[in-house]
Amino acid sequence: MKYSKFKIWALAFFVATLFVACSDDDDSTPAETEVVDFGAAPASTLITTGSVNVITENTVRYHTIDFGTAPYTVTIVETADNVVLIDLGPSPDFADELEVYVDAIDKPGAVIITHNHGDHYGGAGNFTELPFYAESTVAEQLNNTEDFINLYTNEVIGVSGSQSIAGLDFTFDKVSHAETGENGYVTIESLKTLFSGDLVYNLSHLYLREYTPKDGEDEIDNWIAGLNVLKTNFSNYDHLFVGHNGSRTDVGAAIDENIAYLQKAQGLIKGTETLTNGETATTAQEVVDELQSLYPTYKDGGLFFSLPESFFPGDPGADWF
């Protein structure tokens, strides 16, 4: 029996269509999305000196705890089996409550410290049984800082690049000579989450004490350059957890806010921008007052440590003028 070319083509088309249809049927059942049943979060009333916010996703639960009015933020990353604490707040008083909250989660864990400032490691004495991690340069600083060593006698584990911690892959990086000498930040690429430490503040006045415009290196220029790198690399991320005042989901917008604040502060200090009254600032108090006026809804943050008498009697304040 002879077949025309058309009949042969039609038969081939029918077989191919049938094969695709069968293949589609085989793949029609989607893979199940993993969802962890975390149960109820610890009671927020365990924290009497601050506030708690909990964000629950399929395989991870984030807890942000903001202590005090500054506020000092501790972020807890909870998985099905572990917790990771990002920074520890400034004082044992806060750490006592933080420890109670973490104990209520009741999972083994670890700690990451973003940078060598006491308001980020002050609670270390309450978590001495946990391993501590930091970006390698920050870890070296911590391991040689007497105040920190008095709280945590074990070695902080330095990380360059990625490290698996509590079943999650954290990537460590830093910006040098910005808010402080070495500002570490951490990401979890698989969760599209950025932990910025003090490189990014959330609607809070920034810590500018270590800005020394009379020296050769301009820390605010370095800081802004670092923020632009973060904006380029992580604006599409889902979560930003900061060192002061919780978290954001509009990562790029939060970074832009910090860049604008820094540019304004830099201009006031260098005299390229005038005060509202038309004068040029000549004291740290005038700069602080102007920034308070320009950003009236911002939380206290670290700006006020730029003023004289901030850290000790006779403290001259920031070396701006």
Disulfide bonds with the S-S distance in Angstrom:
none
